[in-house]
Amino acid sequence: MKMSIKMIRNAVMTLIVLTVLTGIIYPLAITGISQAVFPAKANGSIIMKDGKPVGSALIGQQFDGPEYFWGRPSATTPYPYNGSSSSGSNLGPNNPALMEAVKARVAALHAAGPGNRNPIPVDLVTSSGSGLDPAISPAAALYQAGRVARARGLDEAKVLGLIQANTNGRFLGIFGEPAVNVLKLNLSLDEMGK
């Protein structure tokens, strides 16, 4: 009997100590370190415009006007880029519903830029696993440059320069692929005033 009471007391004390260590001390320490070392990232990589938050560099937004660059399609519900409902379409490559969705997206891109006969980058017609991608490939941005330049009455060279300025290279020069953050690119366009 004494042995089982001692074991229960030890188990309860271990639970309390580990709860305090892993549930209170560790999270507070990590939060404090992250706030001190990289506060912008720790707070969600919020993008500000005129002193107001307009979005996060980590979560895409829906742009559908011809004067804006369009991001990667989102499969989140009940609306695109829903941060509380991260999900992919879960449609396999042989699923007819995926083929119909891709055909509809291709048709929308051709309707928005009827003279553009360049190959459409795959990231403009397929959603990601999270449905929240904030970036597109440089090829996807270049594909849309002519449409955006015409819609805004800009010289296409200026738009191409903005794409170049907003293209992030590979992490450490070797990891991942170059990408263009769509929100940052569209905000750069808006700053041009047209």
MOURDA-V297082 format. One record per residue. N is the residue number from 1. RES is the residue in one small letter. PSI is psi in radians with two decimals (NA if undefined). NEAR is the number of other ideal C-beta (glycine too) atoms within 12 Angstrom. Layout:
((N	RES	PSI	NEAR) (N	RES	PSI	NEAR))
This chain:
((1	m	-0.77	7) (2	k	-0.61	8) (3	m	-0.74	9) (4	s	-0.62	10) (5	i	-0.72	11) (6	k	-0.71	12) (7	m	-0.72	13) (8	i	-0.78	14) (9	r	-0.75	14) (10	n	-0.72	14) (11	a	-0.75	14) (12	v	-0.76	14) (13	m	-0.71	14) (14	t	-0.75	15) (15	l	-0.79	15) (16	i	-0.83	15) (17	v	-0.82	15) (18	l	-0.61	15) (19	t	-0.77	15) (20	v	-0.79	15) (21	l	-0.92	15) (22	t	-0.34	16) (23	g	-0.31	13) (24	i	-1.06	15) (25	i	-0.87	15) (26	y	-0.88	15) (27	p	-0.68	15) (28	l	-0.70	15) (29	a	-0.80	14) (30	i	-0.71	15) (31	t	-0.78	16) (32	g	-0.77	14) (33	i	-0.80	14) (34	s	-0.64	17) (35	q	-0.58	15) (36	a	-0.67	12) (37	v	-0.81	12) (38	f	1.33	12) (39	p	-0.64	15) (40	a	-0.79	17) (41	k	-0.66	15) (42	a	-0.43	17) (43	n	0.27	17) (44	g	0.18	19) (45	s	0.85	20) (46	i	2.34	20) (47	i	2.23	28) (48	m	2.55	18) (49	k	2.15	16) (50	d	0.66	10) (51	g	0.11	8) (52	k	2.50	10) (53	p	2.31	17) (54	v	-0.11	18) (55	g	-3.04	28) (56	s	2.54	24) (57	a	-0.12	30) (58	l	-0.21	25) (59	i	2.24	34) (60	g	2.91	41) (61	q	2.73	34) (62	q	2.12	25) (63	f	2.20	30) (64	d	-0.02	22) (65	g	2.62	17) (66	p	-0.33	24) (67	e	0.02	23) (68	y	2.68	27) (69	f	2.44	48) (70	w	2.49	41) (71	g	-3.04	39) (72	r	2.44	40) (73	p	2.58	36) (74	s	2.41	37) (75	a	0.20	30) (76	t	2.74	29) (77	t	2.73	17) (78	p	0.00	11) (79	y	2.78	15) (80	p	2.56	28) (81	y	0.64	35) (82	n	1.83	20) (83	g	-0.38	21) (84	s	0.04	13) (85	s	0.90	18) (86	s	2.19	22) (87	s	2.71	22) (88	g	-3.14	22) (89	s	-0.38	28) (90	n	0.40	15) (91	l	2.21	20) (92	g	2.92	11) (93	p	-0.36	13) (94	n	0.05	8) (95	n	2.20	13) (96	p	-0.53	12) (97	a	-0.64	16) (98	l	-0.76	22) (99	m	-0.70	18) (100	e	-0.70	15) (101	a	-0.74	21) (102	v	-0.75	25) (103	k	-0.71	17) (104	a	-0.70	16) (105	r	-0.67	31) (106	v	-0.77	24) (107	a	-0.70	16) (108	a	-0.70	22) (109	l	-0.70	33) (110	h	-0.65	20) (111	a	-0.65	15) (112	a	-0.52	28) (113	g	1.28	27) (114	p	-0.43	14) (115	g	-0.13	12) (116	n	1.92	25) (117	r	0.28	11) (118	n	2.70	18) (119	p	2.40	14) (120	i	2.15	28) (121	p	2.48	26) (122	v	-0.52	21) (123	d	-0.13	31) (124	l	-0.19	36) (125	v	-0.04	30) (126	t	2.51	29) (127	s	2.82	31) (128	s	3.09	30) (129	g	-0.52	17) (130	s	-0.47	23) (131	g	0.16	30) (132	l	0.15	33) (133	d	2.18	35) (134	p	-0.15	35) (135	a	2.76	33) (136	i	2.93	41) (137	s	2.72	30) (138	p	-0.61	30) (139	a	-0.68	22) (140	a	-0.64	35) (141	a	-0.76	42) (142	l	-0.65	32) (143	y	-0.61	33) (144	q	-0.12	44) (145	a	-0.77	35) (146	g	-0.78	28) (147	r	-0.81	31) (148	v	-0.74	38) (149	a	-0.78	30) (150	r	-0.78	21) (151	a	-0.52	24) (152	r	-0.09	28) (153	g	0.60	16) (154	l	2.74	24) (155	d	2.33	17) (156	e	-0.51	21) (157	a	-0.63	13) (158	k	-0.72	22) (159	v	-0.71	35) (160	l	-0.64	24) (161	g	-0.68	21) (162	l	-0.68	35) (163	i	-0.81	37) (164	q	-0.76	20) (165	a	-0.46	21) (166	n	0.20	31) (167	t	2.16	27) (168	n	2.32	26) (169	g	-3.02	16) (170	r	2.55	13) (171	f	2.19	11) (172	l	0.35	7) (173	g	-0.13	9) (174	i	-0.36	9) (175	f	2.40	11) (176	g	-2.92	13) (177	e	2.69	19) (178	p	2.56	24) (179	a	2.73	32) (180	v	2.09	42) (181	n	2.06	35) (182	v	-0.74	46) (183	l	-0.80	37) (184	k	-0.70	35) (185	l	-0.79	42) (186	n	-0.59	37) (187	l	-0.64	26) (188	s	-0.67	31) (189	l	-0.79	34) (190	d	-0.59	23) (191	e	-0.35	17) (192	m	-0.31	21) (193	g	0.12	10) (194	k	NA	18))
